[in-house]
């Protein structure tokens, strides 16, 4: 049975595309008997006509790709768009280095392990880029005898 006109009416009523209109195959006779919009609306309310769910785009493949990226894959030369320092700016790298060093210096000063003058001197050195990391700072302090232990 051709139900094109009913399908079009149902699509307008449901506010979906014609291809998303589902007609119950067991109630095709009822649908073909429908003439007015009200008849079609009644069939929609009774469940003989429904709107199919919208098809989405699966995120499965994307999630897989993101997981591989986190594991360090797919990051070779061919996958890179920006320059080295556009991808990881020098300032961000500096922030990652200096914050833990300054935090450690603050802790040591608070604990009384180093005095104010030593703290100020080391702080200025850190600002000047003298220490690569917290471990480097600790090593320097041990060598100079500022750190007990």
PABARO-661815 format. One record per atom (N, C-alpha, C): residue number from 1; x, y, z; atom name. Coordinates in steps of 0.1 Angstrom, whole numbers. Layout:
PABARO-661815
[NUM [X Y Z] 'CA'] ...
This chain:
PABARO-661815
[1 [8 -12 0] 'N'] [1 [0 0 0] 'CA'] [1 [9 12 0] 'C'] [2 [5 22 -8] 'N'] [2 [12 35 -8] 'CA'] [2 [7 44 3] 'C'] [3 [16 48 12] 'N'] [3 [12 56 23] 'CA'] [3 [20 69 23] 'C'] [4 [24 73 11] 'N'] [4 [33 85 10] 'CA'] [4 [26 98 16] 'C'] [5 [13 100 12] 'N'] [5 [6 112 17] 'CA'] [5 [5 112 32] 'C'] [6 [1 100 37] 'N'] [6 [0 99 52] 'CA'] [6 [13 101 59] 'C'] [7 [24 96 53] 'N'] [7 [37 97 58] 'CA'] [7 [41 112 58] 'C'] [8 [38 119 48] 'N'] [8 [41 133 47] 'CA'] [8 [33 141 57] 'C'] [9 [20 138 59] 'N'] [9 [12 145 69] 'CA'] [9 [18 142 83] 'C'] [10 [21 130 86] 'N'] [10 [27 126 99] 'CA'] [10 [40 133 101] 'C'] [11 [48 135 91] 'N'] [11 [61 142 92] 'CA'] [11 [59 156 96] 'C'] [12 [49 162 90] 'N'] [12 [46 176 93] 'CA'] [12 [41 178 108] 'C'] [13 [32 169 112] 'N'] [13 [27 169 125] 'CA'] [13 [38 166 136] 'C'] [14 [46 156 133] 'N'] [14 [57 153 142] 'CA'] [14 [69 162 142] 'C'] [15 [69 171 131] 'N'] [15 [80 180 129] 'CA'] [15 [94 172 127] 'C'] [16 [93 162 119] 'N'] [16 [105 155 115] 'CA'] [16 [105 153 100] 'C'] [17 [116 147 95] 'N'] [17 [116 145 80] 'CA'] [17 [108 132 77] 'C'] [18 [104 131 64] 'N'] [18 [96 120 60] 'CA'] [18 [102 107 63] 'C'] [19 [116 106 61] 'N'] [19 [123 93 64] 'CA'] [19 [123 89 78] 'C'] [20 [120 98 87] 'N'] [20 [120 94 101] 'CA'] [20 [106 90 106] 'C'] [21 [96 89 98] 'N'] [21 [83 85 102] 'CA'] [21 [82 70 101] 'C'] [22 [78 64 112] 'N'] [22 [77 49 113] 'CA'] [22 [62 46 113] 'C'] [23 [58 37 105] 'N'] [23 [44 32 105] 'CA'] [23 [43 18 108] 'C'] [24 [35 14 118] 'N'] [24 [34 0 123] 'CA'] [24 [29 -8 112] 'C'] [25 [36 -18 107] 'N'] [25 [32 -27 96] 'CA'] [25 [19 -34 99] 'C'] [26 [16 -37 112] 'N'] [26 [4 -44 115] 'CA'] [26 [-8 -35 115] 'C'] [27 [-6 -22 114] 'N'] [27 [-18 -13 114] 'CA'] [27 [-18 -5 102] 'C'] [28 [-13 -10 91] 'N'] [28 [-12 -3 78] 'CA'] [28 [-26 0 73] 'C'] [29 [-36 -9 76] 'N'] [29 [-49 -7 71] 'CA'] [29 [-56 5 78] 'C'] [30 [-53 6 91] 'N'] [30 [-58 18 98] 'CA'] [30 [-52 31 93] 'C'] [31 [-39 31 90] 'N'] [31 [-32 42 85] 'CA'] [31 [-38 46 71] 'C'] [32 [-40 36 62] 'N'] [32 [-45 39 49] 'CA'] [32 [-59 44 49] 'C'] [33 [-67 41 60] 'N'] [33 [-81 46 61] 'CA'] [33 [-81 60 66] 'C'] [34 [-70 65 72] 'N'] [34 [-70 79 77] 'CA'] [34 [-70 88 65] 'C'] [35 [-78 99 67] 'N'] [35 [-80 108 56] 'CA'] [35 [-75 122 61] 'C'] [36 [-80 127 72] 'N'] [36 [-77 140 77] 'CA'] [36 [-64 141 86] 'C'] [37 [-60 153 89] 'N'] [37 [-49 155 98] 'CA'] [37 [-52 149 112] 'C'] [38 [-65 152 115] 'N'] [38 [-69 147 128] 'CA'] [38 [-68 132 129] 'C'] [39 [-72 125 118] 'N'] [39 [-71 110 118] 'CA'] [39 [-56 106 120] 'C'] [40 [-47 113 113] 'N'] [40 [-33 109 114] 'CA'] [40 [-28 112 129] 'C'] [41 [-33 124 134] 'N'] [41 [-29 127 148] 'CA'] [41 [-34 117 158] 'C'] [42 [-46 111 156] 'N'] [42 [-51 101 164] 'CA'] [42 [-42 88 163] 'C'] [43 [-38 85 151] 'N'] [43 [-29 73 149] 'CA'] [43 [-15 75 156] 'C'] [44 [-11 88 156] 'N'] [44 [2 91 163] 'CA'] [44 [0 89 178] 'C'] [45 [-11 94 183] 'N'] [45 [-14 92 198] 'CA'] [45 [-16 77 202] 'C'] [46 [-22 69 193] 'N'] [46 [-24 55 196] 'CA'] [46 [-11 47 194] 'C'] [47 [-1 53 187] 'N'] [47 [12 45 186] 'CA'] [47 [13 38 173] 'C'] [48 [4 40 163] 'N'] [48 [5 33 150] 'CA'] [48 [16 41 142] 'C'] [49 [17 53 144] 'N'] [49 [28 61 137] 'CA'] [49 [37 68 148] 'C'] [50 [50 67 145] 'N'] [50 [60 72 155] 'CA'] [50 [71 79 147] 'C'] [51 [78 87 154] 'N'] [51 [90 93 148] 'CA'] [51 [102 85 153] 'C'] [52 [110 80 143] 'N'] [52 [122 73 146] 'CA'] [52 [132 82 153] 'C'] [53 [141 76 161] 'N'] [53 [151 84 168] 'CA'] [53 [161 89 158] 'C'] [54 [166 100 161] 'N'] [54 [177 106 152] 'CA'] [54 [189 98 153] 'C'] [55 [196 96 142] 'N'] [55 [209 89 142] 'CA'] [55 [220 98 146] 'C'] [56 [228 94 156] 'N'] [56 [239 102 160] 'CA'] [56 [252 97 154] 'C'] [57 [262 105 157] 'N'] [57 [276 100 152] 'CA'] [57 [282 94 164] 'C'] [58 [287 81 162] 'N'] [58 [293 74 173] 'CA'] [58 [306 80 177] 'C'] [59 [308 81 191] 'N'] [59 [321 87 196] 'CA'] [59 [331 76 199] 'C'] [60 [327 63 196] 'N'] [60 [336 52 199] 'CA'] [60 [350 53 194] 'C'] [61 [350 56 181] 'N'] [61 [363 57 174] 'CA'] [61 [372 68 180] 'C'] [62 [365 79 182] 'N'] [62 [371 91 188] 'CA'] [62 [377 88 202] 'C'] [63 [370 81 210] 'N'] [63 [374 78 223] 'CA'] [63 [387 69 222] 'C'] [64 [386 59 213] 'N'] [64 [398 50 211] 'CA'] [64 [410 58 207] 'C'] [65 [408 68 198] 'N'] [65 [419 76 193] 'CA'] [65 [425 85 205] 'C'] [66 [416 90 213] 'N'] [66 [421 98 224] 'CA'] [66 [429 90 234] 'C'] [67 [424 78 237] 'N'] [67 [431 68 246] 'CA'] [67 [445 66 241] 'C'] [68 [446 63 227] 'N'] [68 [459 61 222] 'CA'] [68 [469 73 223] 'C'] [69 [463 85 221] 'N'] [69 [470 97 222] 'CA'] [69 [476 98 237] 'C'] [70 [467 95 246] 'N'] [70 [472 96 260] 'CA'] [70 [483 86 263] 'C'] [71 [483 75 256] 'N'] [71 [493 65 258] 'CA'] [71 [506 69 250] 'C'] [72 [505 81 243] 'N'] [72 [517 86 236] 'CA'] [72 [518 82 221] 'C'] [73 [508 75 216] 'N'] [73 [507 71 202] 'CA'] [73 [502 83 194] 'C'] [74 [503 82 181] 'N'] [74 [498 92 171] 'CA'] [74 [503 106 174] 'C'] [75 [515 108 178] 'N'] [75 [520 121 181] 'CA'] [75 [533 124 173] 'C'] [76 [535 116 163] 'N'] [76 [548 118 155] 'CA'] [76 [548 130 146] 'C'] [77 [558 132 138] 'N'] [77 [560 144 130] 'CA'] [77 [548 147 121] 'C'] [78 [543 136 115] 'N'] [78 [532 138 106] 'CA'] [78 [519 142 112] 'C'] [79 [518 141 125] 'N'] [79 [505 145 132] 'CA'] [79 [506 159 138] 'C'] [80 [518 165 137] 'N'] [80 [520 178 144] 'CA'] [80 [516 190 134] 'C'] [81 [509 199 139] 'N'] [81 [505 211 131] 'CA'] [81 [514 223 135] 'C'] [82 [514 227 148] 'N'] [82 [521 239 153] 'CA'] [82 [535 236 155] 'C'] [83 [543 247 156] 'N'] [83 [557 246 159] 'CA'] [83 [559 241 173] 'C'] [84 [571 237 177] 'N'] [84 [574 232 190] 'CA'] [84 [569 240 201] 'C'] [85 [572 253 200] 'N'] [85 [568 262 211] 'CA'] [85 [554 268 210] 'C'] [86 [547 264 199] 'N'] [86 [533 267 198] 'CA'] [86 [525 256 205] 'C'] [87 [530 244 204] 'N'] [87 [524 233 211] 'CA'] [87 [526 233 226] 'C'] [88 [538 237 230] 'N'] [88 [541 238 245] 'CA'] [88 [549 250 247] 'C'] [89 [543 262 249] 'N'] [89 [550 274 250] 'CA'] [89 [561 274 261] 'C'] [90 [571 282 258] 'N'] [90 [583 283 268] 'CA'] [90 [577 288 282] 'C'] [91 [568 297 281] 'N'] [91 [563 303 294] 'CA'] [91 [556 292 302] 'C'] [92 [548 283 296] 'N'] [92 [541 272 303] 'CA'] [92 [552 263 309] 'C'] [93 [563 260 302] 'N'] [93 [573 252 307] 'CA'] [93 [580 258 319] 'C'] [94 [582 271 318] 'N'] [94 [589 279 329] 'CA'] [94 [580 278 341] 'C'] [95 [567 280 339] 'N'] [95 [557 280 350] 'CA'] [95 [558 266 357] 'C'] [96 [558 255 349] 'N'] [96 [559 242 355] 'CA'] [96 [572 240 363] 'C'] [97 [582 246 359] 'N'] [97 [595 245 366] 'CA'] [97 [596 253 379] 'C'] [98 [592 266 378] 'N'] [98 [594 276 389] 'CA'] [98 [585 274 400] 'C'] [99 [572 270 398] 'N'] [99 [562 269 409] 'CA'] [99 [566 259 419] 'C'] [100 [570 247 416] 'N'] [100 [574 237 426] 'CA'] [100 [587 242 434] 'C'] [101 [596 248 427] 'N'] [101 [608 253 433] 'CA'] [101 [605 264 444] 'C'] [102 [596 273 440] 'N'] [102 [593 284 449] 'CA'] [102 [585 278 461] 'C'] [103 [576 269 458] 'N'] [103 [568 262 468] 'CA'] [103 [577 256 479] 'C'] [104 [587 248 473] 'N'] [104 [597 241 482] 'CA'] [104 [605 251 491] 'C'] [105 [609 262 485] 'N'] [105 [617 272 492] 'CA'] [105 [608 278 503] 'C'] [106 [595 280 500] 'N'] [106 [586 285 511] 'CA'] [106 [584 276 522] 'C'] [107 [583 263 519] 'N'] [107 [582 252 529] 'CA'] [107 [594 252 538] 'C'] [108 [606 252 532] 'N'] [108 [619 252 539] 'CA'] [108 [620 264 549] 'C'] [109 [616 275 544] 'N'] [109 [617 288 552] 'CA'] [109 [607 286 564] 'C'] [110 [595 281 561] 'N'] [110 [585 280 571] 'CA'] [110 [589 270 582] 'C'] [111 [596 259 578] 'N'] [111 [601 249 587] 'CA'] [111 [613 254 595] 'C'] [112 [619 265 591] 'N'] [112 [631 270 597] 'CA'] [112 [644 263 593] 'C'] [113 [644 256 582] 'N'] [113 [655 249 577] 'CA'] [113 [665 259 571] 'C'] [114 [660 269 565] 'N'] [114 [668 280 559] 'CA'] [114 [664 293 565] 'C'] [115 [673 302 566] 'N'] [115 [670 315 571] 'CA'] [115 [665 324 560] 'C'] [116 [661 337 564] 'N'] [116 [655 346 555] 'CA'] [116 [665 350 544] 'C'] [117 [678 353 548] 'N'] [117 [688 357 539] 'CA'] [117 [691 346 528] 'C'] [118 [692 334 533] 'N'] [118 [694 323 524] 'CA'] [118 [682 321 514] 'C'] [119 [670 322 520] 'N'] [119 [658 321 512] 'CA'] [119 [658 331 501] 'C'] [120 [661 344 505] 'N'] [120 [660 354 495] 'CA'] [120 [671 352 484] 'C'] [121 [682 347 488] 'N'] [121 [693 345 478] 'CA'] [121 [689 334 468] 'C'] [122 [684 323 474] 'N'] [122 [680 311 466] 'CA'] [122 [668 315 457] 'C'] [123 [659 323 462] 'N'] [123 [647 327 455] 'CA'] [123 [651 335 442] 'C'] [124 [661 344 444] 'N'] [124 [666 352 433] 'CA'] [124 [673 343 423] 'C'] [125 [681 333 428] 'N'] [125 [687 324 419] 'CA'] [125 [677 316 411] 'C'] [126 [667 311 418] 'N'] [126 [656 304 411] 'CA'] [126 [650 312 400] 'C'] [127 [648 325 403] 'N'] [127 [642 334 393] 'CA'] [127 [651 336 381] 'C'] [128 [664 336 384] 'N'] [128 [673 337 373] 'CA'] [128 [675 324 365] 'C'] [129 [668 313 369] 'N'] [129 [669 301 361] 'CA'] [129 [681 292 365] 'C'] [130 [686 294 378] 'N'] [130 [697 286 382] 'CA'] [130 [694 271 384] 'C'] [131 [681 268 387] 'N'] [131 [678 254 391] 'CA'] [131 [668 249 380] 'C'] [132 [672 236 376] 'N'] [132 [663 229 366] 'CA'] [132 [651 224 372] 'C'] [133 [652 220 385] 'N'] [133 [641 213 392] 'CA'] [133 [643 214 407] 'C'] [134 [633 208 414] 'N'] [134 [633 208 428] 'CA'] [134 [645 200 433] 'C'] [135 [648 189 426] 'N'] [135 [659 180 430] 'CA'] [135 [672 187 428] 'C'] [136 [673 195 418] 'N'] [136 [685 203 415] 'CA'] [136 [687 214 426] 'C'] [137 [676 220 430] 'N'] [137 [677 229 441] 'CA'] [137 [682 223 454] 'C'] [138 [676 211 457] 'N'] [138 [680 204 469] 'CA'] [138 [695 200 469] 'C'] [139 [700 196 457] 'N'] [139 [714 192 455] 'CA'] [139 [723 204 457] 'C'] [140 [719 215 452] 'N'] [140 [727 227 454] 'CA'] [140 [728 231 469] 'C'] [141 [717 230 475] 'N'] [141 [716 234 490] 'CA'] [141 [725 224 498] 'C'] [142 [725 211 495] 'N'] [142 [733 202 502] 'CA'] [142 [748 205 500] 'C'] [143 [752 208 487] 'N'] [143 [766 211 483] 'CA'] [143 [770 223 491] 'C'] [144 [762 233 493] 'N'] [144 [766 246 499] 'CA'] [144 [764 245 514] 'C'] [145 [759 233 519] 'N'] [145 [757 231 533] 'CA'] [145 [745 239 539] 'C'] [146 [736 243 531] 'N'] [146 [724 250 536] 'CA'] [146 [714 241 541] 'C'] [147 [714 229 536] 'N'] [147 [704 219 540] 'CA'] [147 [710 208 549] 'C'] [148 [704 206 560] 'N'] [148 [709 196 569] 'CA'] [148 [703 183 566] 'C'] [149 [711 173 563] 'N'] [149 [705 159 561] 'CA'] [149 [711 153 549] 'C'] 
